[in-house]
Amino acid sequence: MSMSPDIQEVWITLDGQSIKVPADSTILDAARLAGIDIPIICYHDHLTANAVCRVCAVEWRGSRTLLPACVAKVAPDAVIQTSSRRVDRARRTLLEMLASATDLSEAPEIQAMIEDCDADPNRFGEDAKRRTFAEVKDDNPFYIRDYDKCVLCWRCVQVCAEDVQYTFALGFNKRGFDTEIGTFFEHGMPDTSCVFCGNCVGVCPTGALKGKGEIENQKAKGKS
């Protein structure tokens, strides 16, 4: 595809391949142009990149740390590896930690990443601390909130806020390992500013938010 002559471009080396990309590209953008797949969890094409999950981290020659591909911009003559011993080990460990703490039973894309990265979801054993909540929140006619499956990707919070809906019904409660998505003062969804647009359900990658119509379809097909 031809590019406008007024768009500045730079040459980089990506996985040993010399390519020319727009100067304002992120590493993820450059990888997609080169046909290179970088795993993502928190990133979504229609939301602000937030670099929360770090599964997309890559190795940039000369950098002390791995860089998140979804936000790090390319630079002239950069030499970047999207898969190296260091990258693969970090990615594998992140996925193993995620699997040890969260129910990923309805997250097929993440399960595929775990398999592709040769990660062991049981690496930390049965004694690993898990993110568990008292009950599934079923407080409205449209969708349920099962936060045992939440990976804190921020997608639902972003789509509910400035990125799309501007209703700000969802936010963060608590801190650290105990951080959870929730409503202000834990009010039920009908008592919040939620307009039940369904965008949060649409961007959730793990089934933590699920439409009741989908649940009924699964039950009808014997998949409940």
VOPAGU-2260 file (C-alpha; in pm, 1 decimal, decimal comma):
REM VOPAGU-2260
SITE   aa  ch    i         X         Y         Z
SITE  MET   A    0       0,0       0,0       0,0
SITE  SER   A    1     148,2     335,5    -102,9
SITE  MET   A    2     193,2     604,5     158,6
SITE  SER   A    3     154,3     980,4     131,3
SITE  PRO   A    4     490,6    1145,7      58,5
SITE  ASP   A    5     446,4    1385,4     351,1
SITE  ILE   A    6     451,0    1098,4     604,3
SITE  GLN   A    7     797,6    1064,2     753,0
SITE  GLU   A    8     927,0     708,8     760,5
SITE  VAL   A    9    1213,4     536,6     938,1
SITE  TRP   A   10    1404,0     213,9     886,6
SITE  ILE   A   11    1414,6     -35,1    1173,3
SITE  THR   A   12    1524,7    -394,3    1213,7
SITE  LEU   A   13    1249,0    -614,1    1349,2
SITE  ASP   A   14    1325,4    -979,9    1415,8
SITE  GLY   A   15    1617,2    -952,1    1174,7
SITE  GLN   A   16    1399,7    -802,2     903,0
SITE  SER   A   17    1481,4    -450,3     778,0
SITE  ILE   A   18    1156,9    -259,6     725,3
SITE  LYS   A   19    1043,6      98,3     668,9
SITE  VAL   A   20     754,1     221,7     882,0
SITE  PRO   A   21     586,1     554,8     963,1
SITE  ALA   A   22     793,1     742,2    1220,3
SITE  ASP   A   23     503,2     766,0    1466,9
SITE  SER   A   24     441,9     389,2    1466,7
SITE  THR   A   25     440,6     189,9    1785,0
SITE  ILE   A   26     637,5    -133,0    1780,9
SITE  LEU   A   27     305,5    -316,2    1767,2
SITE  ASP   A   28     206,1    -116,5    1458,9
SITE  ALA   A   29     540,3    -196,5    1295,2
SITE  ALA   A   30     509,2    -565,9    1375,6
SITE  ARG   A   31     163,7    -581,2    1219,1
SITE  LEU   A   32     292,5    -411,2     904,5
SITE  ALA   A   33     564,7    -677,5     888,3
SITE  GLY   A   34     317,8    -960,2     946,6
SITE  ILE   A   35     465,9   -1041,6    1288,0
SITE  ASP   A   36     227,4   -1147,3    1563,8
SITE  ILE   A   37     278,9   -1003,3    1912,2
SITE  PRO   A   38      42,2   -1133,8    2182,9
SITE  ILE   A   39    -182,0    -877,2    2350,7
SITE  ILE   A   40    -430,2    -884,2    2637,3
SITE  CYS   A   41    -500,5    -531,9    2761,0
SITE  TYR   A   42    -458,6    -369,3    2418,5
SITE  HIS   A   43    -764,4    -309,5    2201,6
SITE  ASP   A   44    -762,1    -142,5    1860,2
SITE  HIS   A   45   -1038,6     101,9    1955,5
SITE  LEU   A   46    -917,5     193,7    2304,7
SITE  THR   A   47    -625,0     391,7    2442,7
SITE  ALA   A   48    -319,3     169,4    2479,8
SITE  ASN   A   49    -235,7     142,6    2849,4
SITE  ALA   A   50      51,7    -109,4    2870,8
SITE  VAL   A   51     -99,5    -278,8    3174,8
SITE  CYS   A   52     -49,2    -647,3    3101,4
SITE  ARG   A   53     305,9    -629,0    2952,3
SITE  VAL   A   54     250,2    -950,0    2757,1
SITE  CYS   A   55     345,4    -755,5    2443,5
SITE  ALA   A   56     687,9    -659,7    2584,4
SITE  VAL   A   57     976,8    -683,6    2337,7
SITE  GLU   A   58    1355,0    -652,0    2349,9
SITE  TRP   A   59    1510,4    -332,5    2209,3
SITE  ARG   A   60    1886,3    -352,0    2166,0
SITE  GLY   A   61    2051,7    -115,9    2412,7
SITE  SER   A   62    1749,4     -90,8    2644,5
SITE  ARG   A   63    1793,5    -206,3    3002,9
SITE  THR   A   64    1432,9    -321,1    3026,9
SITE  LEU   A   65    1181,7    -486,0    2798,0
SITE  LEU   A   66     945,0    -237,4    2635,7
SITE  PRO   A   67     567,4    -268,6    2587,9
SITE  ALA   A   68     509,9    -283,3    2212,7
SITE  CYS   A   69     163,3    -128,5    2235,9
SITE  VAL   A   70     295,7     212,5    2349,8
SITE  ALA   A   71     670,5     224,6    2273,9
SITE  LYS   A   72     738,9     417,7    1952,4
SITE  VAL   A   73     994,1     312,8    1692,4
SITE  ALA   A   74    1311,8     513,1    1629,9
SITE  PRO   A   75    1552,5     525,8    1336,0
SITE  ASP   A   76    1781,6     221,6    1317,5
SITE  ALA   A   77    1618,0      52,7    1617,2
SITE  VAL   A   78    1694,8    -318,0    1646,5
SITE  ILE   A   79    1403,8    -499,2    1808,1
SITE  GLN   A   80    1329,4    -862,1    1888,3
SITE  THR   A   81     966,4    -958,6    1942,0
SITE  SER   A   82    1074,2   -1307,2    2046,3
SITE  SER   A   83    1402,3   -1382,1    2222,9
SITE  ARG   A   84    1509,5   -1588,4    2519,4
SITE  ARG   A   85    1454,4   -1292,5    2748,7
SITE  VAL   A   86    1119,8   -1196,6    2595,4
SITE  ASP   A   87     989,6   -1552,2    2588,6
SITE  ARG   A   88    1082,9   -1612,5    2951,5
SITE  ALA   A   89     915,7   -1289,3    3067,3
SITE  ARG   A   90     602,9   -1356,5    2862,4
SITE  ARG   A   91     580,2   -1714,2    2987,1
SITE  THR   A   92     616,5   -1606,3    3350,7
SITE  LEU   A   93     351,4   -1335,8    3316,0
SITE  LEU   A   94     103,3   -1583,9    3171,7
SITE  GLU   A   95     181,8   -1839,7    3441,6
SITE  MET   A   96     124,1   -1579,9    3713,4
SITE  LEU   A   97    -202,3   -1475,0    3550,7
SITE  ALA   A   98    -322,4   -1834,2    3525,7
SITE  SER   A   99    -230,8   -1900,5    3888,1
SITE  ALA   A  100    -442,8   -1610,5    4013,6
SITE  THR   A  101    -738,3   -1593,0    3775,2
SITE  ASP   A  102   -1003,9   -1818,6    3628,0
SITE  LEU   A  103    -920,2   -1824,4    3254,9
SITE  SER   A  104   -1172,5   -2093,4    3164,7
SITE  GLU   A  105   -1359,5   -1855,5    2932,6
SITE  ALA   A  106   -1056,1   -1679,0    2788,5
SITE  PRO   A  107    -967,9   -1887,7    2479,9
SITE  GLU   A  108    -728,5   -1629,3    2336,7
SITE  ILE   A  109    -524,9   -1622,6    2657,3
SITE  GLN   A  110    -535,4   -2001,7    2678,1
SITE  ALA   A  111    -391,6   -2010,1    2325,3
SITE  MET   A  112    -113,4   -1772,6    2432,6
SITE  ILE   A  113     -30,5   -1999,1    2724,7
SITE  GLU   A  114      -0,5   -2293,3    2489,0
SITE  ASP   A  115     199,7   -2100,9    2229,2
SITE  CYS   A  116     442,9   -1975,5    2494,2
SITE  ASP   A  117     477,0   -2321,8    2647,9
SITE  ALA   A  118     367,5   -2175,5    2980,9
SITE  ASP   A  119     265,8   -2398,5    3270,0
SITE  PRO   A  120     -59,0   -2267,2    3424,4
SITE  ASN   A  121       2,5   -2488,3    3729,6
SITE  ARG   A  122     360,5   -2378,5    3784,6
SITE  PHE   A  123     291,8   -2208,1    4117,6
SITE  GLY   A  124      88,6   -2496,2    4257,6
SITE  GLU   A  125    -239,9   -2524,0    4439,0
SITE  ASP   A  126    -127,0   -2290,5    4717,0
SITE  ALA   A  127     -95,0   -1991,3    4484,7
SITE  LYS   A  128    -311,2   -1701,1    4597,9
SITE  ARG   A  129    -613,0   -1657,7    4372,4
SITE  ARG   A  130    -835,0   -1360,6    4304,4
SITE  THR   A  131   -1172,1   -1483,6    4427,1
SITE  PHE   A  132   -1487,7   -1293,1    4503,8
SITE  ALA   A  133   -1790,9   -1381,5    4711,9
SITE  GLU   A  134   -2039,7   -1416,9    4429,9
SITE  VAL   A  135   -2120,5   -1341,2    4069,9
SITE  LYS   A  136   -2284,6    -999,2    4054,2
SITE  ASP   A  137   -2625,5   -1040,1    3891,9
SITE  ASP   A  138   -2801,9    -711,4    3950,1
SITE  ASN   A  139   -2950,8    -616,6    3614,7
SITE  PRO   A  140   -3144,3    -776,5    3324,5
SITE  PHE   A  141   -2861,6    -754,9    3070,8
SITE  TYR   A  142   -2528,6    -892,8    3192,3
SITE  ILE   A  143   -2347,3   -1047,1    3485,8
SITE  ARG   A  144   -2011,9    -957,2    3642,8
SITE  ASP   A  145   -1796,3   -1255,2    3738,6
SITE  TYR   A  146   -1478,0   -1097,4    3869,9
SITE  ASP   A  147   -1309,7   -1430,0    3941,3
SITE  LYS   A  148   -1239,3   -1416,4    3567,4
SITE  CYS   A  149   -1117,0   -1054,9    3561,9
SITE  VAL   A  150    -754,8    -995,6    3453,3
SITE  LEU   A  151    -768,7    -618,7    3522,1
SITE  CYS   A  152    -704,1    -527,8    3160,7
SITE  TRP   A  153    -888,7    -193,6    3207,8
SITE  ARG   A  154   -1082,5    -235,1    2884,9
SITE  CYS   A  155   -1425,9    -210,8    3048,2
SITE  VAL   A  156   -1324,5      94,8    3249,7
SITE  GLN   A  157   -1181,9     267,0    2941,7
SITE  VAL   A  158   -1480,2     199,2    2717,0
SITE  CYS   A  159   -1714,5     321,3    2991,2
SITE  ALA   A  160   -1512,4     641,8    3034,8
SITE  GLU   A  161   -1344,8     886,1    2793,9
SITE  ASP   A  162   -1262,8     635,6    2521,6
SITE  VAL   A  163   -1625,0     573,5    2421,5
SITE  GLN   A  164   -1927,5     611,6    2647,0
SITE  TYR   A  165   -1849,5     887,0    2901,6
SITE  THR   A  166   -2074,4     729,5    3162,9
SITE  PHE   A  167   -1802,5     641,9    3417,7
SITE  ALA   A  168   -2008,4     367,4    3579,2
SITE  LEU   A  169   -1703,1     142,4    3631,0
SITE  GLY   A  170   -1377,1     213,4    3808,5
SITE  PHE   A  171   -1112,6      63,5    4034,5
SITE  ASN   A  172   -1149,1     -29,8    4399,0
SITE  LYS   A  173    -876,7    -129,9    4647,0
SITE  ARG   A  174    -505,8    -163,6    4564,7
SITE  GLY   A  175    -231,5    -407,1    4470,6
SITE  PHE   A  176    -326,3    -772,6    4435,9
SITE  ASP   A  177    -668,7    -690,5    4579,8
SITE  THR   A  178    -748,6    -433,0    4310,6
SITE  GLU   A  179   -1086,2    -499,3    4155,5
SITE  ILE   A  180   -1320,2    -344,6    3903,0
SITE  GLY   A  181   -1636,5    -212,2    4057,3
SITE  THR   A  182   -1888,7      66,5    4088,8
SITE  PHE   A  183   -1880,0     371,5    4313,3
SITE  PHE   A  184   -1945,4     250,5    4669,4
SITE  GLU   A  185   -2025,1     -91,2    4516,1
SITE  HIS   A  186   -2372,1      18,8    4411,3
SITE  GLY   A  187   -2566,5    -218,0    4187,9
SITE  MET   A  188   -2549,8    -128,4    3818,2
SITE  PRO   A  189   -2911,0       3,1    3804,7
SITE  ASP   A  190   -2811,7     258,6    4071,3
SITE  THR   A  191   -2512,8     388,3    3873,3
SITE  SER   A  192   -2475,5     601,1    3560,8
SITE  CYS   A  193   -2465,5     282,1    3348,1
SITE  VAL   A  194   -2684,1     304,9    3035,1
SITE  PHE   A  195   -2646,6     -68,0    2957,3
SITE  CYS   A  196   -2489,9      -1,1    2619,1
SITE  GLY   A  197   -2306,4    -334,8    2628,8
SITE  ASN   A  198   -1969,3    -193,4    2526,3
SITE  CYS   A  199   -1797,9    -322,1    2840,0
SITE  VAL   A  200   -1923,6    -674,0    2766,7
SITE  GLY   A  201   -1805,4    -644,1    2407,9
SITE  VAL   A  202   -1444,9    -560,4    2498,7
SITE  CYS   A  203   -1402,0    -804,9    2788,3
SITE  PRO   A  204   -1151,4   -1076,5    2686,2
SITE  THR   A  205   -1220,1   -1326,6    2963,1
SITE  GLY   A  206   -1591,5   -1366,3    3027,5
SITE  ALA   A  207   -1578,6   -1158,5    3343,8
SITE  LEU   A  208   -1858,1    -956,1    3186,9
SITE  LYS   A  209   -2108,0   -1165,9    2995,5
SITE  GLY   A  210   -2442,3   -1088,2    2839,2
SITE  LYS   A  211   -2734,5   -1288,8    2969,1
SITE  GLY   A  212   -2840,6   -1368,0    2614,0
SITE  GLU   A  213   -2507,4   -1539,8    2558,2
SITE  ILE   A  214   -2548,2   -1734,2    2881,2
SITE  GLU   A  215   -2893,6   -1852,6    2776,7
SITE  ASN   A  216   -2759,0   -1958,0    2435,0
SITE  GLN   A  217   -2485,2   -2159,9    2602,7
SITE  LYS   A  218   -2736,1   -2330,9    2826,6
SITE  ALA   A  219   -2956,0   -2412,8    2526,8
SITE  LYS   A  220   -2657,5   -2571,9    2355,5
SITE  GLY   A  221   -2565,9   -2769,8    2666,2
SITE  LYS   A  222   -2246,5   -2570,9    2732,1
SITE  SER   A  223   -2337,8   -2420,0    3066,1
